Amino acid sequence: MAKCDKCGNQFSWKEIFKKNFNYGEVTCATCGNNSAITFPSRFILTGVTIVPLLFFTITMEFFAAGWTNILFGLPAAAAGVCIAPFLVNYKLAD
């Protein structure tokens, strides 16, 4: 989980989850400093949310069982969105 670079306060999963959708800054509840998502973490965030959807969309083209791909694709994408806050890093905003 991401922490504040200045005071070491750990951000909550909920704070990071909300800010991941617009790459917003997270404000530390302890010291009040803003932290922004790092550039490499943007790729990680995109990868864990978009890649499962693309994978199951592509496989849907090759197999006629579209409902099966939806049945497995949507939970895979949801899992990616839920684990993303544990994988991204934040640094003090300029």
C-alpha positions as CSV (number, residue, x, y, z in Angstrom):
1,M,0.0,0.0,0.0
2,A,1.2,3.5,-0.7
3,K,2.5,5.7,2.1
4,C,3.2,9.4,2.5
5,D,6.8,10.1,1.6
6,K,7.1,12.8,4.3
7,C,5.5,11.3,7.4
8,G,5.1,7.6,6.4
9,N,1.3,7.6,7.0
10,Q,-0.3,4.8,5.0
11,F,-3.1,5.8,2.7
12,S,-6.3,3.8,2.9
13,W,-7.4,1.5,0.1
14,K,-10.5,3.6,-0.4
15,E,-8.6,6.8,-0.9
16,I,-6.3,5.3,-3.5
17,F,-9.1,3.5,-5.2
18,K,-11.0,6.7,-5.7
19,K,-8.0,8.7,-7.0
20,N,-6.9,5.9,-9.4
21,F,-9.8,6.7,-11.8
22,N,-8.6,10.2,-12.6
23,Y,-5.0,10.0,-11.5
24,G,-5.8,12.5,-8.8
25,E,-3.6,13.5,-5.8
26,V,-4.0,11.9,-2.4
27,T,-3.9,14.2,0.6
28,C,-2.2,12.8,3.7
29,A,-4.5,12.9,6.7
30,T,-1.6,13.4,9.1
31,C,0.6,16.1,7.5
32,G,-1.6,17.5,4.7
33,N,0.9,17.0,1.9
34,N,-0.4,15.9,-1.5
35,S,1.0,12.8,-3.2
36,A,0.6,12.1,-6.9
37,I,0.7,8.7,-8.7
38,T,4.0,7.9,-10.3
39,F,4.3,7.7,-14.1
40,P,5.2,3.9,-14.1
41,S,2.3,3.2,-11.8
42,R,0.0,4.6,-14.5
43,F,1.0,1.8,-16.8
44,I,0.5,-0.7,-14.0
45,L,-2.9,0.7,-13.3
46,T,-3.9,0.5,-17.0
47,G,-2.5,-3.0,-17.3
48,V,-4.4,-4.6,-14.4
49,T,-7.7,-3.0,-15.4
50,I,-7.7,-3.0,-19.2
51,V,-5.6,-6.1,-20.1
52,P,-8.2,-8.6,-18.6
53,L,-11.0,-7.0,-20.6
54,L,-8.9,-7.0,-23.8
55,F,-7.9,-10.6,-23.3
56,F,-11.5,-11.8,-22.8
57,T,-12.7,-9.6,-25.7
58,I,-10.1,-11.1,-28.1
59,T,-10.9,-14.7,-27.0
60,M,-14.5,-14.0,-27.5
61,E,-13.8,-13.4,-31.2
62,F,-12.3,-16.9,-31.5
63,F,-14.9,-18.8,-29.5
64,A,-18.6,-18.6,-29.9
65,A,-19.3,-18.8,-26.2
66,G,-19.7,-15.1,-25.5
67,W,-21.6,-15.5,-22.3
68,T,-18.7,-17.6,-20.9
69,N,-16.2,-14.9,-21.7
70,I,-18.4,-12.3,-20.0
71,L,-18.9,-14.6,-17.0
72,F,-15.1,-14.8,-16.5
73,G,-14.0,-11.5,-18.1
74,L,-16.0,-9.1,-15.9
75,P,-14.8,-10.7,-12.6
76,A,-11.2,-10.7,-13.9
77,A,-11.5,-6.9,-14.7
78,A,-13.1,-6.3,-11.3
79,A,-10.3,-8.1,-9.5
80,G,-7.8,-6.0,-11.4
81,V,-9.5,-2.8,-10.3
82,C,-9.6,-4.0,-6.7
83,I,-5.9,-5.0,-6.5
84,A,-4.7,-1.9,-8.3
85,P,-4.4,0.2,-5.1
86,F,-1.9,-2.3,-3.7
87,L,0.3,-2.1,-6.8
88,V,0.6,1.6,-7.5
89,N,3.1,4.0,-6.0
90,Y,2.7,7.7,-5.0
91,K,5.3,10.4,-4.5
92,L,5.1,13.9,-3.1
93,A,3.4,16.2,-5.7
94,D,5.4,19.2,-7.0
